[in-house]
């Protein structure tokens, strides 16, 4: 998937200022028994927020098998084979064109009028857009390739920078050449010059016009950080969702930077062995055990940097063509198991037109795919005998652990063992073999397996006494996050972690709740606030604010969790619940919400006072705790009123609830009329203050369909502050 060699300061708690929405998926690939959405991240590490690759990418890349000789016919054949194989139903959806699609002369890449690589029309006579359209027509996604810098030919010809008055000579640093594995002759860009970004933007826009869904930028290292950042900006400004991958052998010292700009990054050189009989070592075998085995240490070192939208890429998955790839069946299963435990992208490097049955059984095992797609990178917890004996573990959302035991030797069986205390819990557990699907029974204190050389054992461990999440619990890590990040660095959380919101107003967390019936639902939100200041938030249900500036006062520290319980209207089925920060402090850390009892039932409708007809009063927002977008402040005169137009499905005696606040020390009665008929006067006695709301409930006779309800002040003090009425 790569090439032949030669050819910040951590922010304090909650201060992660991010640019775009990250949508955290709540569903993962089929077959997951217990899912989790997050990983242990480096303290204060900011992740890319381009919304792409929330789970590791899956598909195929041309480099391993096609190598230096891609063309339109070969790419279409691989796309046809992938679409027909059934693998897309298991998540394999990318067809990625790697290097050697370009046209070169003695000065390097030939370029178009704006200095961008020309596609070799002899190889791709229909062009890249036509190829991408073909791939999309198969229900797949299309990936493309580039390296940093600007071609020598662009500078020699002094091509224009599209949409600007700049030219290639203005933005090229001809004293520096950058890595390129094909035509070479790529000069560095002067990133201090505005034309450099404009040039890369034009290239990204061209790729977006092709229909590119995935872009690999190769040759990235510590000296080309500005290029990675520039391409990140360029892809974002296209407006097209493009999965952004960096390659290869990136330095771990810059890991936090890679997380900020990209969705994945190659942690090592190529997994290919270049030991085949063809030119440049092409052909089978594609790899060998030593190239796979080195990934164990890499995966252990890089583990902390993986998470939703940001993945450590251990290079191509060499499964599909049986033993000829250079690995035994045991080694191929181990190869797949390590990639899955490490949450690596799964980009096949094999010939999809020649998939064999043994490897297809591996690739369609949804239990293994689910381990990769659960969004958690495993830790190495046992590493003995110079890496010959290893155990890896990760915890999933339902309390299960996924554990992999490895014998990495090339000869000699070995017994691999792990205790449950090493995994992270005490007591007994039941074990399922994830490759076979079989249940292995109960184990009191640990697990052992005798493994052949190169063999592994991948198990799901369910600790005894672990209870499933209570009904109606929705973990924050499965919600939609805007300007925040998943974390598990503090203790005491439920599930796999919590959400730490950025310190900005309007950052939010949105849950999707499933209500059994319509009515008013009791919601319990679990949070932690380790500061000394309140972190208020608006609570919105199905797009309408129902509680303004809900208080989330300090807890003892970030490891101390508290419950905040409130009520919101819901309808039967799917509902959204959004918690939006209203101050510069942002939201508190949020662990989960529990959807509790629902009262009222069908036919209950809330009517906001600020949306009603107001006579001698104003819609206001200067007090807290109201629902909707505000409340009505009556004018202090007799006769001021608020009039509601309400509808009921069936006439008769209908309950009415009036929500109000009265911060004075005297009663502010209101006369109630229904459809023009006076039905009595209600007392609205003082509440503790203007921020304290209470309810007055009574019953009136309504007709089927439209009705008019008017609440009129009967004294010179006017009425109380009126938030809403609820009918039904």
C-alpha positions in Angstrom: 0.0 0.0 0.0 3.0 2.2 0.2 6.4 2.4 -1.5 9.8 0.7 -1.8 12.2 2.7 0.4 14.5 4.9 -1.8 12.3 4.7 -5.0 1.3 21.3 20.9 0.6 22.0 24.3 -2.1 19.9 25.8 -5.3 22.0 26.6 -6.8 21.9 30.1 -10.0 20.0 30.9 -12.8 20.8 28.5 -10.9 23.4 26.4 -11.0 21.6 23.0 -11.9 24.3 20.5 -13.0 22.4 17.4 -14.2 23.5 14.0 -16.9 21.2 12.9 -19.5 18.7 13.9 -18.4 15.2 14.7 -21.2 12.7 14.3 -20.6 9.8 16.5 -22.4 6.8 15.0 -24.7 4.8 17.2 -24.7 1.7 15.0 -21.7 -0.3 14.0 -21.2 -3.2 11.6 -23.5 -6.1 11.9 -22.8 -8.8 14.4 -21.6 -6.7 17.3 -22.5 -8.2 20.6 -21.1 -5.3 22.7 -20.0 -2.1 21.1 -18.0 0.9 22.3 -17.3 4.2 20.7 -14.0 5.6 21.8 -10.4 4.8 23.0 -7.9 5.9 25.5 -6.4 9.1 24.0 -3.3 11.0 25.0 -4.0 13.7 27.5 -5.4 16.7 25.9 -5.1 15.3 22.3 -7.3 17.1 19.9 -8.8 14.9 17.2 -9.7 15.8 13.6 -13.3 17.0 13.4 -14.0 16.6 9.7 -16.7 14.1 10.5 -15.1 11.3 8.3 -14.1 7.8 9.2 -15.9 7.6 12.5 -15.1 3.9 12.2 -12.0 2.6 10.5 -12.3 2.6 6.7 -12.8 -0.8 4.9 -12.2 -1.6 1.3 -9.4 -2.3 -1.2 -6.3 -0.5 -2.4 -4.4 -1.0 -5.7 -0.8 -0.9 -4.4 -0.2 -4.4 -3.1 -1.4 -6.4 -6.1 -1.6 -4.0 -9.0 1.5 -2.1 -7.9 3.0 0.2 -10.6 0.7 -0.8 -13.4 -2.8 0.4 -12.6 -5.2 1.1 -15.5 -8.9 1.6 -16.1 -9.6 -2.0 -17.0 -7.9 -3.4 -13.9 -9.6 -0.9 -11.6 -13.0 -1.6 -13.0 -12.4 -5.4 -12.7 -11.5 -5.0 -9.0 -14.6 -2.9 -8.5 -16.8 -5.4 -10.3 -15.2 -8.2 -8.2 -15.7 -6.4 -4.9 -19.4 -5.5 -5.7 -20.1 -9.2 -6.7 -18.2 -10.7 -3.8 -20.8 -9.8 -1.1 -18.0 -8.0 0.9 -19.7 -4.6 0.7 -22.5 -6.0 2.9 -19.8 -6.6 5.6 -18.4 -3.0 5.3 -15.8 -3.2 2.5 -16.8 -0.3 0.3 -13.7 1.6 -0.9 -11.9 1.1 -4.2 -8.7 3.1 -3.9 -6.4 4.0 -6.8 -2.8 4.3 -5.5 0.3 5.6 -7.3 1.4 5.3 -11.0 -1.7 6.7 -12.6 0.2 9.8 -13.7 2.0 10.8 -16.8 5.7 11.7 -16.6 8.5 13.1 -18.7 12.2 13.6 -18.0 11.4 16.5 -15.7 8.9 14.6 -13.6 5.1 14.8 -13.6 3.5 16.3 -16.6 0.9 18.9 -15.5 -2.3 20.7 -16.5 -2.6 24.4 -17.0 -2.9 24.9 -13.3 0.2 22.8 -12.4 -1.5 19.7 -11.2 -0.5 16.1 -12.2 -1.8 14.9 -15.5 -3.5 11.5 -15.6 -1.9 9.1 -18.1 -4.7 8.9 -20.7 -3.2 5.7 -22.1 -3.9 4.0 -18.8 -7.1 5.8 -18.1 -8.6 6.9 -21.4 -12.0 7.8 -19.9 -10.5 9.9 -17.1 -10.6 9.7 -13.4 -14.1 11.1 -13.0 -15.5 8.4 -15.3 -13.7 5.8 -13.2 -15.1 7.3 -10.0 -18.6 7.3 -11.5 -18.2 3.7 -12.4 -17.2 2.8 -8.9 -20.0 4.8 -7.4 -22.4 3.0 -9.8 -21.4 -0.2 -8.1 -22.5 1.2 -4.8 -18.9 1.7 -3.7 -16.6 4.7 -2.8 -13.6 5.9 -4.7 -10.1 6.6 -3.3 -7.2 8.6 -4.9 -3.6 9.4 -4.3 -1.2 12.3 -4.1 2.1 13.4 -2.6 3.2 16.8 -1.1 4.6 19.7 -3.0 4.4 21.1 -6.6 5.8 19.4 -9.7 9.0 20.7 -11.3 7.2 21.0 -14.6 4.7 23.4 -13.1 7.5 25.6 -12.0 9.4 25.4 -15.2 6.2 26.3 -17.2 5.3 28.8 -14.5 1.6 27.6 -14.6 -1.1 29.8 -13.1 -2.6 29.1 -9.7 -6.3 28.7 -10.5 -8.5 31.6 -9.4 -5.5 33.8 -8.4 -2.9 36.1 -9.9 -0.2 33.9 -8.6 2.0 31.5 -10.5 4.0 28.3 -9.7 7.3 30.2 -9.5 5.8 32.4 -6.7 4.9 29.5 -4.4 7.7 26.9 -5.1 10.8 26.5 -2.9 13.1 25.0 -5.5 15.9 24.5 -3.0 13.9 21.6 -1.5 12.6 18.5 -3.1 10.1 16.3 -1.3 9.5 12.5 -1.2 7.9 11.1 -4.3 8.0 7.4 -5.4 7.2 7.7 -9.0 8.2 10.7 -11.2 10.2 12.4 -8.4 10.9 16.1 -9.0 8.4 17.6 -6.5 9.5 20.9 -5.1 8.4 22.1 -1.6 5.8 24.8 -1.3 6.3 28.1 0.3 3.5 27.8 2.8 4.0 31.4 4.0 2.8 32.5 0.6 -1.1 32.6 0.2 -0.8 31.1 -3.3 0.4 27.8 -1.8 -2.9 27.2 -0.1 -4.8 28.4 -3.2 -2.8 25.9 -5.3 -3.6 23.0 -3.0 -7.2 24.1 -2.8 -7.5 24.0 -6.6 -6.1 20.5 -6.6 -8.5 19.4 -3.9 -11.4 21.0 -5.8 -10.4 19.0 -8.9 -10.4 15.8 -6.9 -13.8 16.7 -5.4 -15.1 17.3 -9.0 -13.9 13.8 -9.9 -16.0 12.4 -7.0 -13.1 11.3 -4.7 -14.3 9.9 -1.4 -10.9 9.0 0.1 -7.5 10.7 -0.4 -4.2 9.2 0.6 -1.3 11.7 0.7 2.0 9.8 0.7 5.5 10.9 1.7 4.4 12.7 4.8 6.9 13.1 7.6 8.0 15.6 10.2 9.2 18.0 7.5 5.9 18.1 5.6 3.5 18.8 8.5 2.5 22.0 6.7 1.5 20.0 3.7 -0.7 17.7 5.7 -2.3 20.7 7.3 -2.7 22.5 4.0 -4.4 19.4 2.4 -6.7 19.1 5.4 -7.8 22.7 4.9 -8.1 22.2 1.2 -10.3 19.1 1.5 -12.6 20.8 4.0 -13.1 23.8 1.8 -14.3 21.6 -1.1 -17.5 20.9 0.8 -17.3 17.2 -0.2 -16.9 14.5 2.5 -13.4 13.1 1.9 -11.7 10.6 4.2 -8.1 11.9 4.6 -5.3 9.4 5.1 -1.5 10.1 5.6 1.3 7.8 4.6 3.8 6.4 5.4 6.0 5.6 8.4 5.0 8.7 10.2 6.9 9.7 13.3 5.1 9.1 16.6 6.6 12.2 18.0 4.1 14.1 15.9 1.1 11.9 16.7 -1.0 14.6 18.1 -0.6 16.6 14.9 -1.6 13.7 12.7 -4.8 13.3 14.9 -5.6 17.0 14.3 -5.5 16.9 10.5 -6.2 13.3 9.3 -8.5 10.4 9.7 -5.7 7.8 9.6 -1.9 7.6 9.3 0.5 4.9 8.5 2.6 4.1 11.5 5.3 2.1 9.6 6.7 1.4 6.2 5.1 -1.0 3.8 3.6 -4.4 4.8 4.6 -5.7 1.4 7.8 -7.7 1.3 8.7 -6.8 -2.3 10.0 -10.4 -2.6 7.9 -11.5 -5.6 9.4 -12.7 -8.9 8.2 -9.7 -11.0 9.7 -6.2 -11.6 10.4 -4.3 -8.3 9.5 -7.4 -6.3 6.0 -7.5 -7.6 3.7 -10.6 -7.7 3.2 -13.2 -5.1 4.1 -13.4 -2.3 2.7 -10.0 -1.3 4.1 -10.1 2.2 5.7 -12.3 4.8 5.4 -13.0 8.5 8.2 -10.6 9.5 6.4 -7.7 7.9 3.2 -8.5 9.8 4.9 -9.3 13.1 6.6 -5.9 13.4 3.1 -4.4 13.7 2.6 -5.7 17.2 5.1 -3.2 18.7 3.8 -0.4 16.5 0.2 -1.1 17.6 1.2 -1.1 21.2 3.1 2.3 20.9 0.4 4.1 18.9 -2.7 2.7 20.7 -3.4 5.8 22.7 -3.9 8.0 19.6 -6.7 6.0 18.0 -10.3 7.0 18.3 -13.5 7.8 16.4 -12.4 9.7 13.2 -8.7 9.0 13.8 -7.1 5.7 13.3 -3.6 4.1 13.3 -3.1 2.5 9.9 -1.0 -0.6 9.9 -1.2 -1.0 6.1 -3.0 -3.3 3.8 -4.8 -6.4 5.0 -3.3 -9.3 2.9 -6.3 -11.7 2.9 -8.2 -13.0 0.0 -5.8 -15.1 -2.1 -4.9 -17.9 0.3 -1.3 -19.1 1.1 0.2 -17.5 -1.9 0.1 -14.0 -0.3 3.0 -15.3 1.9 1.2 -16.2 5.1 -0.2 -19.4 6.4 -3.9 -19.6 7.3 -3.0 -19.3 11.0 -0.9 -16.3 10.2 -3.6 -14.7 8.1 -6.1 -15.1 10.9 -3.6 -13.5 13.3 -2.9 -10.7 10.8 -6.7 -10.0 10.7 -7.0 -10.3 14.5 -4.3 -7.9 15.3 -5.7 -5.3 12.8 -9.1 -5.7 14.4 -7.9 -5.4 17.9 -5.9 -2.3 17.0 -8.9 -0.8 15.2 -6.9 -0.4 12.0 -8.4 0.5 8.6 -9.1 -2.8 6.7 -8.0 -2.1 3.2 -7.4 -5.3 1.3 -4.3 -5.5 -0.9 -5.1 -8.8 -2.7 -6.6 -9.6 -6.0 -10.4 -9.4 -5.6 -10.9 -11.3 -8.9 -9.4 -14.4 -7.3 -10.9 -14.6 -3.8 -10.6 -18.0 -2.3 -13.1 -19.7 0.0 -10.8 -20.0 3.0 -10.1 -16.3 3.1 -13.7 -15.4 2.2 -14.8 -17.2 5.4 -12.4 -15.0 7.3 -13.4 -11.8 5.6 -17.1 -12.3 6.1 -16.8 -13.2 9.8 -18.8 -10.3 11.2 -17.7 -11.1 14.8 -14.1 -10.2 13.8 -15.2 -7.2 11.8 -17.2 -5.9 14.8 -14.0 -6.0 16.9 -12.4 -3.7 14.4 -15.4 -1.5 14.0 -16.2 -1.1 17.7 -14.1 2.1 17.8 -11.7 0.9 20.6 -8.0 0.2 20.1 -6.8 -2.6 22.4 -3.9 -2.4 24.8 -1.2 -5.0 25.1 -1.3 -6.4 28.6 1.1 -9.3 28.3 4.4 -9.2 26.3 6.8 -12.0 27.2 9.7 -13.8 25.6 10.7 -10.9 23.3 7.2 -10.6 22.0 6.7 -14.3 21.3 3.8 -14.5 23.8 1.4 -11.6 23.8 -2.1 -10.8 25.1 -4.2 -7.8 24.1 -7.4 -6.6 25.6 -10.1 -3.9 25.3 -13.4 -3.3 27.1 -16.7 -2.8 25.2 -19.8 -0.8 26.2 -21.8 -3.6 27.7 -19.0 -4.6 30.1 -17.6 -7.3 28.0 -13.9 -7.6 27.2 -12.4 -8.7 23.9 -9.1 -10.5 24.5 -6.6 -11.8 22.0 -3.8 -14.3 22.8 -1.0 -14.6 20.3 1.9 -17.1 19.7 4.0 -15.1 17.3 6.7 -17.7 16.8 7.4 -19.3 13.5 8.0 -22.7 15.1 6.9 -24.4 18.2 3.5 -24.4 20.0 3.1 -22.4 23.2 0.5 -22.1 25.9 -0.7 -18.5 26.2 -2.4 -17.4 29.5 -4.0 -14.4 31.0 -5.7 -13.7 34.3 -8.9 -11.7 34.6 -7.1 -9.3 37.0 -4.7 -8.6 34.1 -7.7 -8.0 31.9 -9.2 -5.6 34.4 -11.8 -7.3 36.6 -12.1 -9.9 39.3 -14.3 -13.0 39.7 -15.4 -15.5 37.0 -16.4 -15.0 33.4 -17.9 -16.8 30.4 -15.9 -17.0 27.2 -17.0 -17.1 23.5 -14.5 -17.9 20.8 -15.0 -15.2 18.2 -13.5 -17.0 15.2 -15.7 -20.1 15.7 -18.6 -18.4 17.4 -18.7 -21.2 19.9 -19.2 -20.7 23.7 -16.3 -22.2 25.7 -17.9 -22.1 29.1 -17.1 -20.4 32.4 -13.6 -19.7 33.7 -13.0 -18.8 37.3 -9.8 -16.6 37.2 -8.4 -16.5 33.8 -7.9 -18.2 30.4 -5.3 -20.3 28.6 -4.9 -21.7 25.2 -2.2 -23.8 23.5 -1.5 -22.2 20.1 0.4 -23.3 17.1 3.2 -21.1 15.8 1.6 -18.0 14.3 -1.8 -18.8 15.8 -4.1 -16.7 17.9 -7.2 -17.0 20.0 -9.7 -14.2 20.0 -12.4 -14.3 22.7 -15.2 -12.3 24.1 -15.1 -12.4 27.9 -18.3 -11.6 29.9 -17.5 -11.1 33.6 -19.8 -12.9 36.0 -22.2 -10.6 37.8 -22.0 -7.9 35.1 -25.5 -6.6 34.6 -26.6 -5.1 31.3 -27.2 -1.4 31.1 -30.6 -0.6 32.6 -33.5 -0.1 30.0 -33.6 3.4 28.7 -30.0 4.3 29.3 -28.2 6.2 26.5 -24.5 6.6 26.8 -23.0 10.0 25.8 -20.2 8.4 23.8 -22.9 7.1 21.4 -24.5 10.5 21.0 -23.9 13.2 18.4 -21.1 15.5 19.6 -20.6 19.1 18.4 -17.5 20.8 19.7 -16.4 18.2 22.2 -14.6 14.9 22.4 -15.0 11.4 23.8 -12.8 10.7 26.9 -12.3 8.0 29.5 -9.4 9.6 31.5 -11.5 10.3 34.6 -13.1 7.5 36.7 -16.5 6.4 37.7 -18.2 6.7 34.3 -20.7 4.2 32.9 -20.1 2.5 29.6 -16.8 3.2 27.9 -16.4 6.8 28.7 -18.0 10.2 28.7 -18.2 13.4 26.5 -16.0 16.4 27.4 -17.5 19.4 25.7 -15.4 22.3 24.5 -15.3 25.5 26.6 -17.6 27.5 24.2 -21.2 28.5 24.2 -23.4 26.5 21.8 -21.4 23.3 22.0 -23.8 20.5 22.4 -24.5 16.8 22.8 -27.6 15.3 21.1 -29.1 12.0 22.1 -31.6 9.9 20.1 -34.2 8.4 22.5 -36.8 5.8 21.7 -40.0 6.4 23.6 -42.7 3.7 24.0 -45.5 6.3 24.0 -46.1 10.0 23.7 -46.3 12.2 26.8 -44.0 13.8 29.3 -40.8 11.9 30.0 -38.6 12.0 33.1 -35.0 12.4 32.1 -32.0 11.8 34.4 -28.7 13.3 33.1 -25.5 12.1 34.8 -22.7 14.7 34.7 -19.5 15.9 36.4 -18.4 19.5 36.8 -14.9 19.8 38.4 -14.8 23.6 38.2 -16.1 26.1 40.7 -18.7 27.6 38.4 -22.1 26.5 37.1 -22.2 25.2 33.6 -25.8 25.9 32.5 -27.3 24.3 29.3 -30.5 24.6 27.3 -32.5 21.4 27.0 -34.2 20.9 23.7 -36.6 18.0 22.8 -37.2 17.4 19.1 -35.8 20.7 18.1 -37.7 22.9 20.6 -36.1 24.3 23.7 -38.1 23.1 26.7 -35.7 24.2 29.5 -33.5 27.3 29.3 -30.2 27.5 31.1 -30.6 24.4 33.2 -28.2 24.6 36.0 -25.3 22.0 36.3 -23.5 23.2 39.4 -20.1 22.0 40.4 -19.4 18.5 41.7 -16.5 17.8 44.1 -14.2 17.1 41.1 -14.1 15.5 37.6 -14.3 12.0 39.1 -17.5 12.8 41.1 -20.8 12.4 39.2 -24.2 13.8 39.9 -27.7 13.3 38.6 -29.9 16.1 37.2 -33.5 15.1 36.6 -36.1 17.0 34.5 -39.1 16.5 32.3 -39.4 16.9 28.5 -42.3 16.2 26.1 -41.8 13.2 23.8 -43.7 11.5 21.1 -43.9 7.8 20.4 -40.8 6.4 18.7 -37.6 8.3 18.0 -36.9 11.6 19.7 -33.9 13.9 19.9 -32.7 15.4 23.2 -30.1 18.1 22.8 -28.0 19.6 25.7 -26.5 22.9 24.5 -24.0 25.0 26.6 -25.2 28.5 27.2 -22.0 29.9 28.7 -18.3 30.2 27.7 -17.6 27.3 30.1 -19.3 24.9 27.9 -21.2 21.8 29.0 -20.2 19.7 32.0 -18.7 16.3 31.3 -21.8 14.1 30.4 -21.9 10.4 31.1 -25.4 9.3 30.0 -29.1 10.1 30.1 -31.8 7.7 31.4 -35.2 7.8 29.8 -37.6 7.2 32.7 -41.3 7.1 33.1 -43.6 8.8 30.6 -46.9 10.3 31.8 -49.7 12.1 30.0 -49.9 9.8 27.0 -51.1 10.6 23.5 -53.0 13.9 22.8 -50.8 16.0 25.2 -49.7 19.2 23.5 -47.7 22.1 24.9 -48.4 25.7 23.7 -45.6 28.2 24.3 -46.8 31.5 25.7 -44.4 33.5 23.5 -46.1 32.0 20.4 -49.6 33.0 21.6 -51.5 36.3 21.1 -50.2 38.8 23.6 -52.1 41.9 24.7 -50.2 44.5 26.7 -47.3 42.2 27.4 -44.0 41.1 25.9 -42.1 38.0 25.2 -39.0 38.0 27.4 -35.9 35.8 28.2 -34.4 37.7 31.1 -35.1 34.9 33.6 -33.9 31.3 33.5 -35.7 28.0 33.6 -38.3 28.7 30.9 -39.2 26.2 28.1 -39.3 27.1 24.4 -37.7 30.3 23.4 -38.9 32.5 26.3 -42.0 33.5 28.3 -44.6 36.3 28.5 -44.1 39.1 31.0 -47.6 40.6 31.6 -47.9 44.4 31.7 -48.9 45.5 35.2 -52.4 46.5 34.3 -55.9 45.0 34.7 -57.1 43.4 31.4 -53.7 42.4 29.9 -54.0 38.9 28.5 -52.4 36.0 26.6 -54.6 34.0 24.2 -53.9 30.5 22.9 -55.3 28.8 19.9 -55.5 25.1 20.8 -56.8 21.9 19.0 -58.0 18.7 20.6 -58.8 15.5 18.8 -61.9 14.8 20.9 -64.1 17.3 22.8 -65.1 16.9 26.5 -63.4 17.5 29.8 -59.7 18.2 29.1 -57.0 18.9 31.7 -55.0 22.1 31.3 -51.6 22.8 33.0 -50.4 26.4 33.3 -46.7 26.9 34.0 -45.9 30.2 35.6 -43.5 32.2 37.9 -44.4 35.0 40.3 -41.4 36.6 42.0 -43.5 39.1 44.0 -45.1 38.6 47.4 -48.8 38.9 46.2 -51.2 36.8 44.3 -51.6 37.7 40.6 -55.0 36.1 39.6 -56.0 35.4 36.0 -59.5 35.1 34.6 -59.9 32.0 32.4 -62.2 32.2 29.3 -62.7 29.3 26.9 -64.2 30.1 23.5 -65.3 33.5 24.9 -67.0 32.0 28.0 -65.8 33.0 31.4 -65.1 29.8 33.3 -63.6 31.2 36.5 -60.6 32.9 38.0 -57.4 31.1 39.0 -55.0 32.2 41.8 -51.3 32.5 40.8 -49.6 32.9 44.1 -45.9 33.8 44.7 -43.1 31.4 43.8 -39.6 31.7 45.4 -38.4 34.1 42.7 -38.8 34.9 39.0 -36.5 32.0 38.1 -38.7 29.5 40.0 -41.5 28.0 37.9 -44.5 26.0 39.1 -47.7 24.5 37.6 -51.4 25.1 38.0 -53.6 22.3 36.7 -57.4 22.3 36.2 -60.0 20.9 33.9 -62.2 22.7 31.3 -64.7 21.6 28.6 -63.3 21.9 25.1 -64.9 21.2 21.7 -63.5 18.9 19.1 -61.1 20.8 17.0 -60.1 24.4 17.4 -60.6 26.2 20.8 -59.5 29.6 22.2 -58.2 29.9 25.7 -57.5 33.3 27.2 -55.8 34.1 30.5 -56.6 37.8 31.6 -55.1 39.7 34.5 -57.8 40.9 37.0 -55.7 43.3 39.1 -53.4 46.3 38.5 -50.4 44.0 39.2 -51.1 42.2 35.9 -50.4 38.5 35.6 -47.5 36.3 36.6 -44.8 35.5 34.1 -46.4 32.8 31.8 -44.2 30.1 30.2 -46.7 27.7 28.5 -49.9 25.8 28.8 -50.2 22.1 28.3 -53.4 20.7 26.9 -54.5 17.1 27.3 
